[in-house]
Amino acid sequence: ATRKIAVLVGSLRKESYTRKVAKNLMQLAPPTLDMEFVEIGQLPLYNQDDDANPPPVYTEFRNRIRSFDGVLFCTPEYNRSVPGVLKNAIDVASRPYGQSAWDGKPCGVVSVSPGAIGGFGANHHLRQSLVFLNMPCLQGPEAYVGGIAGKLNGDTLTDDSTRDFLKGYIDAFATWIERNVQ
Ligand code: FNR
């Protein structure tokens, strides 16, 4: 069966390295995965006062997330943590209480950075939220994509070992989704 996967990118930057890595992952994915970007930059900052009367973009986003079988989070690292824009999207779809759109959806985390640590801090801070959200997350292989600035030409990955790694990652992700899909 084909599984629908939401791809969330934690950067709004037009030339985002993280988005480029996500695009490469989507191209490398096996045909059993139908992967789609879900944009998050249009979501206003979450305010619990809005739970009773949510802005239409919140409802649209929550329903959109519900329509997927799984989620791939691709994130840069901001100050050793998850960029606010991604955390905001996670918070928005987690509410109102008891109606989280994320509940039970299998997922994976890929962090990307020009730095050597590959966004480790963001990757693991994100995992902390995924535990609470009851999202079974692929544990291994882990994906900390470092030194990314020197590994792309436009949108294309020029580094063979990174491409091989990402291929292995997305295949393992597909297996994980198949095992954990609801
Ligand atoms: C960064 N950057 C960064 N990099 C990193 O490896 N660890 C970090 O903690 C931070 N902190 C940080 C904070 C803020 C506010 C910004 C704007 C940037 C650098 C970051 O990795 C770099 O800008 C990437 O290019 C961001 O990812 P995208 O937008 O290219 O996907």
Backbone and ligand atoms as CSV (ligand in chain L), in Angstrom:
chain,resi,resn,atom,element,x,y,z
A,1,ALA,N,N,0.847,-1.207,0.000
A,1,ALA,CA,C,0.000,0.000,0.000
A,1,ALA,C,C,0.874,1.246,0.000
A,2,THR,N,N,0.332,2.329,-0.500
A,2,THR,CA,C,1.061,3.593,-0.475
A,2,THR,C,C,0.696,4.334,0.804
A,3,ARG,N,N,1.707,4.877,1.466
A,3,ARG,CA,C,1.481,5.612,2.707
A,3,ARG,C,C,1.733,7.083,2.475
A,4,LYS,N,N,0.797,7.880,2.952
A,4,LYS,CA,C,0.899,9.336,2.782
A,4,LYS,C,C,1.727,9.936,3.919
A,5,ILE,N,N,2.773,10.648,3.537
A,5,ILE,CA,C,3.682,11.217,4.529
A,5,ILE,C,C,3.719,12.742,4.418
A,6,ALA,N,N,3.463,13.413,5.532
A,6,ALA,CA,C,3.609,14.871,5.604
A,6,ALA,C,C,5.069,15.197,5.880
A,7,VAL,N,N,5.616,16.105,5.099
A,7,VAL,CA,C,6.991,16.547,5.338
A,7,VAL,C,C,6.938,17.974,5.881
A,8,LEU,N,N,7.366,18.135,7.127
A,8,LEU,CA,C,7.397,19.469,7.747
A,8,LEU,C,C,8.834,19.964,7.819
A,9,VAL,N,N,9.050,21.187,7.373
A,9,VAL,CA,C,10.391,21.764,7.361
A,9,VAL,C,C,10.418,22.922,8.354
A,10,GLY,N,N,11.373,22.883,9.262
A,10,GLY,CA,C,11.450,23.901,10.312
A,10,GLY,C,C,12.196,25.157,9.939
A,11,SER,N,N,12.183,25.501,8.660
A,11,SER,CA,C,12.814,26.749,8.201
A,11,SER,C,C,11.930,27.382,7.150
A,12,LEU,N,N,11.782,28.693,7.226
A,12,LEU,CA,C,10.968,29.406,6.223
A,12,LEU,C,C,11.846,30.040,5.149
A,13,ARG,N,N,13.138,29.886,5.264
A,13,ARG,CA,C,14.086,30.518,4.349
A,13,ARG,C,C,13.933,29.932,2.948
A,14,LYS,N,N,13.892,30.831,1.953
A,14,LYS,CA,C,13.683,30.374,0.581
A,14,LYS,C,C,14.743,29.356,0.150
A,15,GLU,N,N,15.992,29.635,0.468
A,15,GLU,CA,C,17.078,28.746,0.049
A,15,GLU,C,C,17.470,27.762,1.160
A,16,SER,N,N,16.521,27.440,2.012
A,16,SER,CA,C,16.792,26.573,3.168
A,16,SER,C,C,17.516,25.274,2.792
A,17,TYR,N,N,18.639,25.046,3.456
A,17,TYR,CA,C,19.355,23.773,3.280
A,17,TYR,C,C,18.474,22.604,3.719
A,18,THR,N,N,17.744,22.833,4.784
A,18,THR,CA,C,16.902,21.765,5.330
A,18,THR,C,C,15.839,21.339,4.319
A,19,ARG,N,N,15.233,22.331,3.679
A,19,ARG,CA,C,14.228,22.009,2.661
A,19,ARG,C,C,14.870,21.255,1.494
A,20,LYS,N,N,16.089,21.633,1.143
A,20,LYS,CA,C,16.779,20.939,0.048
A,20,LYS,C,C,17.072,19.484,0.413
A,21,VAL,N,N,17.473,19.269,1.647
A,21,VAL,CA,C,17.694,17.888,2.100
A,21,VAL,C,C,16.368,17.130,2.065
A,22,ALA,N,N,15.300,17.781,2.501
A,22,ALA,CA,C,13.970,17.151,2.477
A,22,ALA,C,C,13.582,16.770,1.045
A,23,LYS,N,N,13.849,17.679,0.106
A,23,LYS,CA,C,13.541,17.386,-1.309
A,23,LYS,C,C,14.306,16.167,-1.791
A,24,ASN,N,N,15.574,16.083,-1.417
A,24,ASN,CA,C,16.380,14.926,-1.812
A,24,ASN,C,C,15.817,13.645,-1.203
A,25,LEU,N,N,15.402,13.723,0.054
A,25,LEU,CA,C,14.807,12.550,0.703
A,25,LEU,C,C,13.534,12.113,-0.033
A,26,MET,N,N,12.745,13.078,-0.467
A,26,MET,CA,C,11.503,12.767,-1.178
A,26,MET,C,C,11.799,12.091,-2.509
A,27,GLN,N,N,12.874,12.528,-3.157
A,27,GLN,CA,C,13.253,11.920,-4.438
A,27,GLN,C,C,13.812,10.513,-4.246
A,28,LEU,N,N,14.477,10.301,-3.112
A,28,LEU,CA,C,15.098,9.000,-2.848
A,28,LEU,C,C,14.107,7.980,-2.274
A,29,ALA,N,N,12.942,8.463,-1.891
A,29,ALA,CA,C,11.975,7.594,-1.194
A,29,ALA,C,C,11.477,6.468,-2.091
A,30,PRO,N,N,11.226,5.296,-1.498
A,30,PRO,CA,C,10.637,4.202,-2.271
A,30,PRO,C,C,9.220,4.565,-2.692
A,31,PRO,N,N,8.701,3.912,-3.745
A,31,PRO,CA,C,7.374,4.261,-4.284
A,31,PRO,C,C,6.234,4.000,-3.298
A,32,THR,N,N,6.505,3.278,-2.222
A,32,THR,CA,C,5.456,3.031,-1.218
A,32,THR,C,C,5.156,4.281,-0.397
A,33,LEU,N,N,6.031,5.291,-0.493
A,33,LEU,CA,C,5.785,6.538,0.239
A,33,LEU,C,C,5.339,7.632,-0.715
A,34,ASP,N,N,4.230,8.270,-0.362
A,34,ASP,CA,C,3.721,9.411,-1.111
A,34,ASP,C,C,3.941,10.636,-0.219
A,35,MET,N,N,5.035,11.356,-0.489
A,35,MET,CA,C,5.474,12.412,0.433
A,35,MET,C,C,5.130,13.801,-0.082
A,36,GLU,N,N,4.656,14.633,0.819
A,36,GLU,CA,C,4.170,15.969,0.453
A,36,GLU,C,C,4.617,16.997,1.480
A,37,PHE,N,N,5.105,18.140,1.021
A,37,PHE,CA,C,5.397,19.226,1.960
A,37,PHE,C,C,4.088,19.761,2.546
A,38,VAL,N,N,4.086,19.999,3.835
A,38,VAL,CA,C,2.976,20.713,4.480
A,38,VAL,C,C,3.569,21.996,5.059
A,39,GLU,N,N,3.081,23.129,4.565
A,39,GLU,CA,C,3.677,24.418,4.961
A,39,GLU,C,C,3.193,24.834,6.354
A,40,ILE,N,N,4.063,25.540,7.069
A,40,ILE,CA,C,3.750,25.937,8.444
A,40,ILE,C,C,3.916,27.443,8.692
A,41,GLY,N,N,4.444,28.157,7.692
A,41,GLY,CA,C,4.764,29.576,7.876
A,41,GLY,C,C,3.554,30.487,7.952
A,42,GLN,N,N,2.385,29.964,7.553
A,42,GLN,CA,C,1.159,30.769,7.552
A,42,GLN,C,C,0.440,30.721,8.893
A,43,LEU,N,N,0.912,29.878,9.807
A,43,LEU,CA,C,0.205,29.682,11.082
A,43,LEU,C,C,0.555,30.790,12.069
A,44,PRO,N,N,-0.459,31.532,12.542
A,44,PRO,CA,C,-0.159,32.535,13.570
A,44,PRO,C,C,0.308,31.849,14.856
A,45,LEU,N,N,0.959,32.599,15.718
A,45,LEU,CA,C,1.436,32.042,16.981
A,45,LEU,C,C,0.265,31.483,17.775
A,46,TYR,N,N,0.449,30.272,18.257
A,46,TYR,CA,C,-0.613,29.598,18.998
A,46,TYR,C,C,-1.019,30.383,20.245
A,47,ASN,N,N,-2.331,30.506,20.410
A,47,ASN,CA,C,-2.895,31.166,21.582
A,47,ASN,C,C,-4.060,30.311,22.072
A,48,GLN,N,N,-3.947,29.834,23.280
A,48,GLN,CA,C,-4.950,28.902,23.800
A,48,GLN,C,C,-6.350,29.515,23.847
A,49,ASP,N,N,-6.425,30.836,23.907
A,49,ASP,CA,C,-7.726,31.505,23.881
A,49,ASP,C,C,-8.498,31.192,22.595
A,50,ASP,N,N,-7.780,30.832,21.541
A,50,ASP,CA,C,-8.426,30.571,20.248
A,50,ASP,C,C,-9.007,29.163,20.129
A,51,ASP,N,N,-8.791,28.305,21.136
A,51,ASP,CA,C,-9.242,26.911,21.028
A,51,ASP,C,C,-10.735,26.806,20.700
A,52,ALA,N,N,-11.542,27.653,21.321
A,52,ALA,CA,C,-12.989,27.577,21.122
A,52,ALA,C,C,-13.407,28.094,19.745
A,53,ASN,N,N,-12.615,28.996,19.204
A,53,ASN,CA,C,-12.978,29.637,17.945
A,53,ASN,C,C,-11.705,29.830,17.095
A,54,PRO,N,N,-11.187,28.722,16.576
A,54,PRO,CA,C,-9.862,28.768,15.957
A,54,PRO,C,C,-9.840,29.490,14.618
A,55,PRO,N,N,-8.739,30.146,14.291
A,55,PRO,CA,C,-8.608,30.715,12.953
A,55,PRO,C,C,-8.699,29.598,11.917
A,56,PRO,N,N,-9.336,29.863,10.764
A,56,PRO,CA,C,-9.503,28.816,9.743
A,56,PRO,C,C,-8.185,28.139,9.339
A,57,VAL,N,N,-7.070,28.861,9.350
A,57,VAL,CA,C,-5.798,28.212,8.974
A,57,VAL,C,C,-5.397,27.135,9.980
A,58,TYR,N,N,-5.817,27.297,11.232
A,58,TYR,CA,C,-5.530,26.252,12.230
A,58,TYR,C,C,-6.322,24.983,11.894
A,59,THR,N,N,-7.616,25.173,11.631
A,59,THR,CA,C,-8.483,24.029,11.333
A,59,THR,C,C,-7.998,23.300,10.094
A,60,GLU,N,N,-7.644,24.081,9.095
A,60,GLU,CA,C,-7.150,23.507,7.839
A,60,GLU,C,C,-5.875,22.695,8.088
A,61,PHE,N,N,-4.964,23.265,8.865
A,61,PHE,CA,C,-3.704,22.586,9.154
A,61,PHE,C,C,-3.944,21.299,9.965
A,62,ARG,N,N,-4.789,21.375,10.975
A,62,ARG,CA,C,-5.079,20.195,11.807
A,62,ARG,C,C,-5.692,19.081,10.961
A,63,ASN,N,N,-6.642,19.428,10.103
A,63,ASN,CA,C,-7.273,18.412,9.252
A,63,ASN,C,C,-6.292,17.841,8.240
A,64,ARG,N,N,-5.442,18.705,7.737
A,64,ARG,CA,C,-4.423,18.265,6.774
A,64,ARG,C,C,-3.508,17.235,7.437
A,65,ILE,N,N,-3.046,17.531,8.623
A,65,ILE,CA,C,-2.162,16.591,9.335
A,65,ILE,C,C,-2.898,15.268,9.573
A,66,ARG,N,N,-4.166,15.340,9.955
A,66,ARG,CA,C,-4.941,14.113,10.199
A,66,ARG,C,C,-5.013,13.218,8.975
A,67,SER,N,N,-4.932,13.809,7.788
A,67,SER,CA,C,-5.099,13.035,6.553
A,67,SER,C,C,-3.863,12.209,6.187
A,68,PHE,N,N,-2.766,12.367,6.933
A,68,PHE,CA,C,-1.534,11.635,6.605
A,68,PHE,C,C,-1.357,10.403,7.497
A,69,ASP,N,N,-0.611,9.431,6.947
A,69,ASP,CA,C,-0.302,8.211,7.712
A,69,ASP,C,C,0.906,8.406,8.618
A,70,GLY,N,N,1.777,9.329,8.251
A,70,GLY,CA,C,3.001,9.535,9.028
A,70,GLY,C,C,3.592,10.899,8.739
A,71,VAL,N,N,4.649,11.221,9.475
A,71,VAL,CA,C,5.241,12.554,9.384
A,71,VAL,C,C,6.767,12.448,9.354
A,72,LEU,N,N,7.368,13.227,8.470
A,72,LEU,CA,C,8.822,13.362,8.500
A,72,LEU,C,C,9.146,14.810,8.869
A,73,PHE,N,N,9.805,14.973,10.019
A,73,PHE,CA,C,10.215,16.299,10.467
A,73,PHE,C,C,11.651,16.539,9.999
A,74,CYS,N,N,11.843,17.596,9.227
A,74,CYS,CA,C,13.191,17.972,8.808
A,74,CYS,C,C,13.462,19.349,9.419
A,75,THR,N,N,14.479,19.424,10.250
A,75,THR,CA,C,14.640,20.672,10.998
A,75,THR,C,C,16.064,21.183,11.069
A,76,PRO,N,N,16.213,22.492,10.951
A,76,PRO,CA,C,17.494,23.079,11.313
A,76,PRO,C,C,17.575,23.186,12.832
A,77,GLU,N,N,18.676,23.712,13.312
A,77,GLU,CA,C,18.849,23.933,14.749
A,77,GLU,C,C,18.977,25.425,14.986
A,78,TYR,N,N,18.154,25.948,15.869
A,78,TYR,CA,C,18.267,27.345,16.292
A,78,TYR,C,C,18.637,27.346,17.771
A,79,ASN,N,N,19.771,27.909,18.078
A,79,ASN,CA,C,20.188,28.013,19.480
A,79,ASN,C,C,20.068,26.677,20.211
A,80,ARG,N,N,20.581,25.664,19.509
A,80,ARG,CA,C,20.632,24.292,20.034
A,80,ARG,C,C,19.262,23.675,20.299
A,81,SER,N,N,18.247,24.220,19.623
A,81,SER,CA,C,16.905,23.685,19.838
A,81,SER,C,C,16.088,23.734,18.547
A,82,VAL,N,N,14.797,23.477,18.677
A,82,VAL,CA,C,13.872,23.464,17.541
A,82,VAL,C,C,13.488,24.899,17.193
A,83,PRO,N,N,13.554,25.308,15.933
A,83,PRO,CA,C,13.096,26.651,15.571
A,83,PRO,C,C,11.652,26.876,16.027
A,84,GLY,N,N,11.366,28.082,16.490
A,84,GLY,CA,C,10.032,28.402,16.993
A,84,GLY,C,C,8.928,28.103,16.004
A,85,VAL,N,N,9.198,28.298,14.723
A,85,VAL,CA,C,8.159,28.109,13.709
A,85,VAL,C,C,7.692,26.652,13.669
A,86,LEU,N,N,8.609,25.728,13.884
A,86,LEU,CA,C,8.230,24.309,13.881
A,86,LEU,C,C,7.534,23.938,15.197
A,87,LYS,N,N,8.059,24.441,16.278
A,87,LYS,CA,C,7.417,24.169,17.576
A,87,LYS,C,C,5.996,24.712,17.581
A,88,ASN,N,N,5.817,25.892,16.974
A,88,ASN,CA,C,4.478,26.487,16.893
A,88,ASN,C,C,3.513,25.571,16.129
A,89,ALA,N,N,3.973,25.050,14.996
A,89,ALA,CA,C,3.123,24.159,14.193
A,89,ALA,C,C,2.753,22.910,14.993
A,90,ILE,N,N,3.715,22.384,15.721
A,90,ILE,CA,C,3.456,21.203,16.548
A,90,ILE,C,C,2.413,21.541,17.616
A,91,ASP,N,N,2.583,22.681,18.250
A,91,ASP,CA,C,1.636,23.091,19.298
A,91,ASP,C,C,0.230,23.284,18.718
A,92,VAL,N,N,0.150,23.946,17.570
A,92,VAL,CA,C,-1.156,24.221,16.945
A,92,VAL,C,C,-1.928,22.920,16.710
A,93,ALA,N,N,-1.268,21.932,16.104
A,93,ALA,CA,C,-1.987,20.697,15.744
A,93,ALA,C,C,-2.162,19.758,16.932
A,94,SER,N,N,-1.582,20.101,18.070
A,94,SER,CA,C,-1.719,19.249,19.263
A,94,SER,C,C,-2.962,19.589,20.084
A,95,ARG,N,N,-3.654,20.637,19.708
A,95,ARG,CA,C,-4.752,21.165,20.504
A,95,ARG,C,C,-6.009,21.315,19.667
A,96,PRO,N,N,-7.241,21.470,20.218
A,96,PRO,CA,C,-7.562,21.488,21.645
A,96,PRO,C,C,-7.199,20.175,22.347
A,97,TYR,N,N,-7.054,20.253,23.650
A,97,TYR,CA,C,-6.663,19.109,24.457
A,97,TYR,C,C,-7.543,17.899,24.153
A,98,GLY,N,N,-6.865,16.767,23.910
A,98,GLY,CA,C,-7.621,15.539,23.629
A,98,GLY,C,C,-7.927,15.349,22.159
A,99,GLN,N,N,-7.613,16.345,21.348
A,99,GLN,CA,C,-7.898,16.240,19.906
A,99,GLN,C,C,-6.640,16.429,19.063
A,100,SER,N,N,-5.512,15.996,19.597
A,100,SER,CA,C,-4.260,16.177,18.863
A,100,SER,C,C,-4.289,15.464,17.516
A,101,ALA,N,N,-3.903,16.183,16.476
A,101,ALA,CA,C,-3.847,15.603,15.130
A,101,ALA,C,C,-2.638,14.680,14.979
A,102,TRP,N,N,-1.709,14.771,15.909
A,102,TRP,CA,C,-0.462,13.982,15.791
A,102,TRP,C,C,-0.600,12.591,16.389
A,103,ASP,N,N,-1.602,12.390,17.234
A,103,ASP,CA,C,-1.651,11.201,18.084
A,103,ASP,C,C,-1.468,9.896,17.309
A,104,GLY,N,N,-0.442,9.159,17.696
A,104,GLY,CA,C,-0.215,7.823,17.149
A,104,GLY,C,C,0.463,7.773,15.790
A,105,LYS,N,N,0.683,8.915,15.166
A,105,LYS,CA,C,1.271,8.867,13.822
A,105,LYS,C,C,2.770,8.574,13.903
A,106,PRO,N,N,3.217,7.558,13.161
A,106,PRO,CA,C,4.650,7.264,13.151
A,106,PRO,C,C,5.416,8.383,12.453
A,107,CYS,N,N,6.648,8.602,12.897
A,107,CYS,CA,C,7.396,9.737,12.372
A,107,CYS,C,C,8.898,9.484,12.375
A,108,GLY,N,N,9.610,10.427,11.786
A,108,GLY,CA,C,11.062,10.413,11.800
A,108,GLY,C,C,11.568,11.839,11.930
A,109,VAL,N,N,12.803,11.982,12.389
A,109,VAL,CA,C,13.422,13.303,12.569
A,109,VAL,C,C,14.756,13.343,11.827
A,110,VAL,N,N,14.893,14.353,10.977
A,110,VAL,CA,C,16.161,14.598,10.292
A,110,VAL,C,C,16.583,16.024,10.630
A,111,SER,N,N,17.761,16.186,11.207
A,111,SER,CA,C,18.251,17.536,11.480
A,111,SER,C,C,19.396,17.864,10.519
A,112,VAL,N,N,19.468,19.149,10.182
A,112,VAL,CA,C,20.392,19.606,9.137
A,112,VAL,C,C,21.088,20.874,9.612
A,113,SER,N,N,22.398,20.945,9.367
A,113,SER,CA,C,23.120,22.161,9.741
A,113,SER,C,C,24.385,22.324,8.909
A,114,PRO,N,N,24.787,23.573,8.687
A,114,PRO,CA,C,26.107,23.791,8.093
A,114,PRO,C,C,27.214,23.407,9.085
A,115,GLY,N,N,26.864,23.355,10.350
A,115,GLY,CA,C,27.840,23.043,11.393
A,115,GLY,C,C,28.134,21.557,11.492
A,116,ALA,N,N,29.132,21.242,12.335
A,116,ALA,CA,C,29.626,19.868,12.420
A,116,ALA,C,C,28.731,18.969,13.264
A,117,ILE,N,N,27.918,19.560,14.143
A,117,ILE,CA,C,27.137,18.737,15.072
A,117,ILE,C,C,25.828,18.267,14.426
A,118,GLY,N,N,25.520,18.808,13.245
A,118,GLY,CA,C,24.383,18.299,12.476
A,118,GLY,C,C,23.025,18.503,13.130
A,119,GLY,N,N,22.921,19.536,13.966
A,119,GLY,CA,C,21.612,19.837,14.557
A,119,GLY,C,C,21.187,18.852,15.627
A,120,PHE,N,N,22.150,18.242,16.290
A,120,PHE,CA,C,21.849,17.247,17.328
A,120,PHE,C,C,20.876,17.789,18.389
A,121,GLY,N,N,21.129,19.037,18.819
A,121,GLY,CA,C,20.306,19.622,19.885
A,121,GLY,C,C,18.857,19.761,19.465
A,122,ALA,N,N,18.635,20.223,18.242
A,122,ALA,CA,C,17.269,20.367,17.725
A,122,ALA,C,C,16.622,18.995,17.588
A,123,ASN,N,N,17.377,18.056,17.058
A,123,ASN,CA,C,16.882,16.705,16.818
A,123,ASN,C,C,16.340,16.110,18.122
A,124,HIS,N,N,17.103,16.252,19.187
A,124,HIS,CA,C,16.698,15.616,20.439
A,124,HIS,C,C,15.663,16.413,21.222
A,125,HIS,N,N,15.688,17.737,21.112
A,125,HIS,CA,C,14.604,18.510,21.724
A,125,HIS,C,C,13.279,18.160,21.055
A,126,LEU,N,N,13.311,17.986,19.749
A,126,LEU,CA,C,12.092,17.622,19.024
A,126,LEU,C,C,11.580,16.262,19.502
A,127,ARG,N,N,12.482,15.326,19.695
A,127,ARG,CA,C,12.076,13.989,20.155
A,127,ARG,C,C,11.356,14.043,21.502
A,128,GLN,N,N,11.744,14.991,22.340
A,128,GLN,CA,C,11.081,15.120,23.646
A,128,GLN,C,C,9.588,15.396,23.449
A,129,SER,N,N,9.251,16.288,22.523
A,129,SER,CA,C,7.828,16.571,22.250
A,129,SER,C,C,7.135,15.353,21.650
A,130,LEU,N,N,7.844,14.615,20.806
A,130,LEU,CA,C,7.220,13.479,20.112
A,130,LEU,C,C,6.831,12.376,21.094
A,131,VAL,N,N,7.582,12.251,22.180
A,131,VAL,CA,C,7.220,11.283,23.224
A,131,VAL,C,C,5.859,11.665,23.806
A,132,PHE,N,N,5.725,12.928,24.184
A,132,PHE,CA,C,4.462,13.375,24.788
A,132,PHE,C,C,3.308,13.265,23.794
A,133,LEU,N,N,3.597,13.513,22.519
A,133,LEU,CA,C,2.546,13.477,21.492
A,133,LEU,C,C,2.173,12.061,21.080
A,134,ASN,N,N,2.829,11.069,21.683
A,134,ASN,CA,C,2.550,9.660,21.367
A,134,ASN,C,C,2.760,9.366,19.881
A,135,MET,N,N,3.875,9.860,19.356
A,135,MET,CA,C,4.228,9.597,17.955
A,135,MET,C,C,5.416,8.644,17.937
A,136,PRO,N,N,5.175,7.386,17.546
A,136,PRO,CA,C,6.295,6.453,17.491
A,136,PRO,C,C,7.341,6.951,16.488
A,137,CYS,N,N,8.549,7.206,17.005
A,137,CYS,CA,C,9.574,7.850,16.191
A,137,CYS,C,C,10.695,6.861,15.884
A,138,LEU,N,N,11.071,6.796,14.610
A,138,LEU,CA,C,12.206,5.960,14.202
A,138,LEU,C,C,13.428,6.350,15.036
A,139,GLN,N,N,13.993,5.361,15.719
A,139,GLN,CA,C,15.149,5.653,16.589
A,139,GLN,C,C,16.456,5.584,15.807
A,140,GLY,N,N,16.588,4.528,15.029
A,140,GLY,CA,C,17.816,4.387,14.255
A,140,GLY,C,C,17.498,3.874,12.872
A,141,PRO,N,N,18.205,4.318,11.826
A,141,PRO,CA,C,19.346,5.223,11.923
A,141,PRO,C,C,18.938,6.626,12.356
A,142,GLU,N,N,19.828,7.287,13.092
A,142,GLU,CA,C,19.645,8.698,13.407
A,142,GLU,C,C,20.137,9.509,12.206
A,143,ALA,N,N,19.576,10.701,12.045
A,143,ALA,CA,C,19.998,11.520,10.901
A,143,ALA,C,C,20.385,12.922,11.357
A,144,TYR,N,N,21.677,13.123,11.524
A,144,TYR,CA,C,22.235,14.444,11.824
A,144,TYR,C,C,23.069,14.841,10.613
A,145,VAL,N,N,22.507,15.653,9.746
A,145,VAL,CA,C,23.201,15.985,8.498
A,145,VAL,C,C,24.007,17.267,8.706
A,146,GLY,N,N,25.301,17.117,8.911
A,146,GLY,CA,C,26.176,18.267,9.167
A,146,GLY,C,C,26.939,18.696,7.924
A,147,GLY,N,N,27.586,19.833,8.037
A,147,GLY,CA,C,28.428,20.348,6.946
A,147,GLY,C,C,27.683,20.496,5.633
A,148,ILE,N,N,26.388,20.817,5.719
A,148,ILE,CA,C,25.531,20.748,4.528
A,148,ILE,C,C,25.896,21.799,3.467
A,149,ALA,N,N,26.453,22.931,3.894
A,149,ALA,CA,C,26.719,24.009,2.923
A,149,ALA,C,C,27.640,23.541,1.794
A,150,GLY,N,N,28.543,22.631,2.101
A,150,GLY,CA,C,29.492,22.164,1.086
A,150,GLY,C,C,29.030,20.929,0.335
A,151,LYS,N,N,27.787,20.508,0.564
A,151,LYS,CA,C,27.336,19.233,-0.010
A,151,LYS,C,C,26.214,19.370,-1.024
A,152,LEU,N,N,25.911,20.633,-1.370
A,152,LEU,CA,C,24.814,20.873,-2.318
A,152,LEU,C,C,25.298,21.727,-3.475
A,153,ASN,N,N,24.755,21.421,-4.642
A,153,ASN,CA,C,24.907,22.317,-5.775
A,153,ASN,C,C,23.484,22.659,-6.214
A,154,GLY,N,N,23.041,23.872,-5.901
A,154,GLY,CA,C,21.613,24.173,-6.067
A,154,GLY,C,C,20.831,23.268,-5.140
A,155,ASP,N,N,19.852,22.545,-5.705
A,155,ASP,CA,C,19.050,21.628,-4.892
A,155,ASP,C,C,19.642,20.222,-4.854
A,156,THR,N,N,20.694,20.007,-5.617
A,156,THR,CA,C,21.217,18.650,-5.797
A,156,THR,C,C,22.323,18.329,-4.800
A,157,LEU,N,N,22.203,17.172,-4.167
A,157,LEU,CA,C,23.273,16.698,-3.280
A,157,LEU,C,C,24.446,16.240,-4.129
A,158,THR,N,N,25.602,16.798,-3.847
A,158,THR,CA,C,26.783,16.416,-4.625
A,158,THR,C,C,27.644,15.411,-3.861
A,159,ASP,N,N,27.330,15.205,-2.596
A,159,ASP,CA,C,28.144,14.320,-1.765
A,159,ASP,C,C,27.550,12.906,-1.784
A,160,ASP,N,N,28.286,11.976,-2.403
A,160,ASP,CA,C,27.760,10.621,-2.599
A,160,ASP,C,C,27.458,9.918,-1.280
A,161,SER,N,N,28.351,10.090,-0.302
A,161,SER,CA,C,28.138,9.342,0.943
A,161,SER,C,C,26.904,9.881,1.673
A,162,THR,N,N,26.653,11.193,1.560
A,162,THR,CA,C,25.435,11.743,2.174
A,162,THR,C,C,24.199,11.214,1.443
A,163,ARG,N,N,24.285,11.153,0.114
A,163,ARG,CA,C,23.134,10.635,-0.641
A,163,ARG,C,C,22.871,9.174,-0.276
A,164,ASP,N,N,23.920,8.375,-0.192
A,164,ASP,CA,C,23.761,6.960,0.201
A,164,ASP,C,C,23.150,6.861,1.600
A,165,PHE,N,N,23.638,7.732,2.484
A,165,PHE,CA,C,23.103,7.725,3.849
A,165,PHE,C,C,21.612,8.055,3.845
A,166,LEU,N,N,21.245,9.096,3.091
A,166,LEU,CA,C,19.829,9.516,3.063
A,166,LEU,C,C,18.952,8.442,2.433
A,167,LYS,N,N,19.482,7.746,1.445
A,167,LYS,CA,C,18.725,6.635,0.832
A,167,LYS,C,C,18.459,5.548,1.877
A,168,GLY,N,N,19.504,5.203,2.618
A,168,GLY,CA,C,19.337,4.206,3.687
A,168,GLY,C,C,18.348,4.678,4.732
A,169,TYR,N,N,18.424,5.975,5.043
A,169,TYR,CA,C,17.517,6.529,6.046
A,169,TYR,C,C,16.063,6.419,5.587
A,170,ILE,N,N,15.796,6.844,4.367
A,170,ILE,CA,C,14.400,6.908,3.920
A,170,ILE,C,C,13.829,5.500,3.706
A,171,ASP,N,N,14.672,4.541,3.360
A,171,ASP,CA,C,14.211,3.147,3.268
A,171,ASP,C,C,13.840,2.617,4.657
A,172,ALA,N,N,14.686,2.928,5.641
A,172,ALA,CA,C,14.392,2.494,7.016
A,172,ALA,C,C,13.134,3.192,7.527
A,173,PHE,N,N,12.971,4.454,7.150
A,173,PHE,CA,C,11.774,5.211,7.527
A,173,PHE,C,C,10.515,4.544,6.942
A,174,ALA,N,N,10.593,4.131,5.681
A,174,ALA,CA,C,9.445,3.479,5.028
A,174,ALA,C,C,9.073,2.189,5.771
A,175,THR,N,N,10.066,1.430,6.178
A,175,THR,CA,C,9.822,0.195,6.927
A,175,THR,C,C,9.164,0.519,8.267
A,176,TRP,N,N,9.677,1.563,8.910
A,176,TRP,CA,C,9.136,1.999,10.205
A,176,TRP,C,C,7.673,2.405,10.075
A,177,ILE,N,N,7.356,3.150,9.027
A,177,ILE,CA,C,5.974,3.588,8.789
A,177,ILE,C,C,5.077,2.369,8.608
A,178,GLU,N,N,5.524,1.438,7.801
A,178,GLU,CA,C,4.728,0.247,7.503
A,178,GLU,C,C,4.422,-0.540,8.785
A,179,ARG,N,N,5.378,-0.610,9.680
A,179,ARG,CA,C,5.214,-1.361,10.929
A,179,ARG,C,C,4.300,-0.657,11.919
A,180,ASN,N,N,4.249,0.682,11.830
A,180,ASN,CA,C,3.576,1.438,12.888
A,180,ASN,C,C,2.335,2.182,12.436
A,181,VAL,N,N,2.008,2.052,11.150
A,181,VAL,CA,C,0.863,2.803,10.632
A,181,VAL,C,C,-0.410,2.356,11.349
A,182,GLN,N,N,-1.309,3.316,11.595
A,182,GLN,CA,C,-2.524,3.008,12.362
A,182,GLN,C,C,-3.604,2.442,11.479
L,1,FNR,C1,C,21.329,29.345,13.741
L,1,FNR,N1,N,22.234,28.408,13.292
L,1,FNR,C2,C,22.605,27.367,14.128
L,1,FNR,N2,N,23.289,26.263,13.650
L,1,FNR,C3,C,23.577,25.237,14.469
L,1,FNR,O1,O,24.162,24.249,14.027
L,1,FNR,N3,N,23.241,25.276,15.791
L,1,FNR,C4,C,22.585,26.306,16.339
L,1,FNR,O2,O,22.287,26.283,17.513
L,1,FNR,C5,C,22.257,27.417,15.498
L,1,FNR,N4,N,21.568,28.499,15.990
L,1,FNR,C6,C,21.008,29.395,15.122
L,1,FNR,C7,C,20.090,30.338,15.592
L,1,FNR,C8,C,19.448,31.180,14.701
L,1,FNR,C9,C,18.417,32.141,15.224
L,1,FNR,C10,C,19.760,31.132,13.320
L,1,FNR,C11,C,19.062,32.051,12.344
L,1,FNR,C12,C,20.687,30.242,12.863
L,1,FNR,C13,C,22.686,28.408,11.895
L,1,FNR,C14,C,21.748,27.576,11.030
L,1,FNR,O3,O,22.168,26.220,11.087
L,1,FNR,C15,C,21.804,28.075,9.588
L,1,FNR,O4,O,21.302,29.400,9.523
L,1,FNR,C16,C,21.032,27.170,8.642
L,1,FNR,O5,O,21.233,27.598,7.317
L,1,FNR,C17,C,19.532,27.162,8.972
L,1,FNR,O6,O,18.867,26.151,8.249
L,1,FNR,P1,P,18.174,26.431,6.827
L,1,FNR,O7,O,17.360,27.692,6.945
L,1,FNR,O8,O,19.296,26.594,5.831
L,1,FNR,O9,O,17.350,25.228,6.572
